[in-house]
Amino acid sequence: MEEATLAQTKKLTLSLAARVEVMGLLISGNPFDKILAQFSNEEMIALQKFVWDKTVEIGLRLKGKSFTRKDITQRMVSTPTYQRAQTCSERIYYCKGVLCIHSNATCARNKINGQLAAMQAAVQQWLADSSPPRLG
């Protein structure tokens, strides 16, 4: 990764209010798309990382040792498939590393939104699987 990109990545953060709101959406199952417009392109990258980290944390807590990265990634459209669907000719690294957020923000934001939805679906399934049966 280029030094400038690495430096930019290190300082990307979300406010506490944004993190709380995003966690609420992740747990409740309400769609992220209603709040995405409030985030800058750089914040979208931070948002993706934050949701990934929280999804992994929830997966580890709810699934324990049976949790794997594939529990999340199998729900996502692969980068090559996504890139082909967009008829994009950029190097795959740009899409995979979300570098194209600067050159094609709409496409990158759509990709991130799809990833957020996939992570949320995983969390929702794990929560449902770990819920005790309702008495009734």
Residue pairs with C-beta under 8 A, 6 or more apart in sequence:
1 9
1 97
5 97
5 99
8 42
9 45
12 42
12 43
12 45
12 46
12 49
13 46
14 22
14 43
14 46
14 47
14 50
18 38
18 39
18 43
18 47
19 50
21 35
22 32
22 35
22 47
22 50
22 51
22 54
23 54
24 30
25 31
25 32
25 35
25 120
26 51
26 54
26 55
26 58
26 119
26 120
26 123
27 123
27 127
29 120
29 124
31 117
32 113
32 116
32 117
32 120
33 113
36 44
36 47
36 109
36 113
39 47
41 101
41 102
41 105
41 108
41 109
42 101
44 101
44 108
44 109
44 112
45 98
45 101
45 112
47 112
47 116
48 98
48 112
48 115
48 116
51 115
51 116
51 119
51 120
52 72
52 115
52 119
55 72
55 119
55 122
55 123
56 67
56 69
56 72
58 123
58 126
59 67
59 71
59 72
59 122
59 123
59 126
60 67
62 126
62 127
62 129
62 130
63 71
63 126
71 122
72 118
72 119
72 122
75 118
75 119
75 121
75 122
76 114
76 115
76 118
77 85
77 114
77 118
79 92
79 95
79 96
80 92
82 95
82 111
82 114
83 90
83 92
83 95
86 107
88 95
88 100
88 104
88 107
90 100
90 103
90 104
93 99
94 100
94 103
95 108
95 111
98 108
98 111
98 112
100 107
100 108
101 108
101 109
